[in-house]
């Protein structure tokens, strides 16, 4: 391949397509990261989940900010699914819509930093594969 050919291949790369490929390969890790954030009482925005648990329930749990976990079914049901250029986060647990209604849409998803760190793991290999195909 000539330098000109290599430059043309680099120019033909589409950053959005590369990122979507990287994210698609890490759906399971993104779902796990969503759960980790919830276990730290964090929304996908990085803010603390509110409203706080009632004082009795907070005493039972040992902390006041919700982690949305009692039996673990909601957390274990969380998944990420890339559809086009959108990452859908949800849970297969029947309580998902009730929890989302009470705590908001941001219980699902990951922080921007988490998304970048997760997708970044595969980008060099994906770019290399695109350039050498």
N, C-alpha and C positions, 0 to 999 in steps of 0.2 A: 504494500500500500504506500502510496506517495504521501508526502506531507499535505498536499492539497486535498487528497482523498480523505485523509484523517480529519482535517479541518472541516470538510464538508459533513462528515459523519457527526462530529461534535456539534456542528450547527443544527443538524437535523434532530438532535435530541430534544424532547419536550419535557421540561422539568415537572409539569403536572403529572404526566403519564408515569414518569420514573417514581415519583412520590407515591402515587396510587399503587403501583406494583409493590413498592416496599411495604406500604401499610397493609396491603392484602396478604402479604406473607406473614404478617405479625398480628393477625386478628386475635388469636388466642392470648398472646402476650398483652395486647391492649385491654382485653376483657379482664385479665388478671390485674393489670394496673388500675383499672376502674375499681375493682374490689379492694385493692390495697389503699386507695384513696379513701374509700368509704370507711374502712377499718380505722383510719386516722381522722374520721369525722370531717372529711373534706369533699366539697363539691368539685365538679370538673373545672370550675373556675379557680380553684385553689382556696376559696373562702370556706369558713367553717359552717357546717350544716346547722341550720336553725329551723324551727324553734328548738330550744333545749328540751331534754326529757323532763318530765315532772320530777319533783324532788324525791318522791318515793322510788320511781323507776331508776332515777340517776343513782340512788343509794344502792339499788339492786345491781346495776351495771358497773358501778364504780367510777363513772364519769358522767358529765352532764350533757355533752354534745352527742347527738345521735350518730351511731355507726350503722344503723338500719339492719342490725343482725340480732336475731334471737335464736332461731333453729339453724340458720345457715342456708336455708333453701333459696332465699332471695339472692344471696351472694353467689351461691354455686350455680344459679341459673343465669347469671350475667354473661352476655355474649356481645361480640362486636362483629359486624358484617358490612363489608364494603359493597355499596351499590352505586355504580357509576363513580362519581367523585364525592360521594357522601359516605361517611362512616356512621352506621346505625348502631347504637348501643341500646340494649334492652335486657330484660330478664324473662325467663320462661316461667318464673314463679307467679302464681295467681295473685300475689300481693303487690306485684310491680306497679300496676296502675294506681292502686290505693296509696302506695308510698310516693309515687311520682306526684299524685294530686296533693298530698300533704306537704312534701318537701321540695317540689319543683322539678323541672326538667333536668336541671344541672346535677341531679344524682347520677345521671348517666353521662359517660364520656370521660376523657382524661384531660389533664392540663396541657397547654401548648407545649410546655417543656417536656412533659412525658411523651407526647406524640412525636416530637422531634427526636428525642433520644431513642425511642423505639424504632422509628423508621430509619434513622441514621445508620443503624447496624447493618442494613442490607444495601444501602445506596451505592457504596463503592463497587460491590460485586455486580449489581444490576447495571450500573453505568458501563463497567468493563464488558459485561456480556453484550450490551447494546452496541458498543464500539467494535467488538471483534466478531460479531455474527456475520 
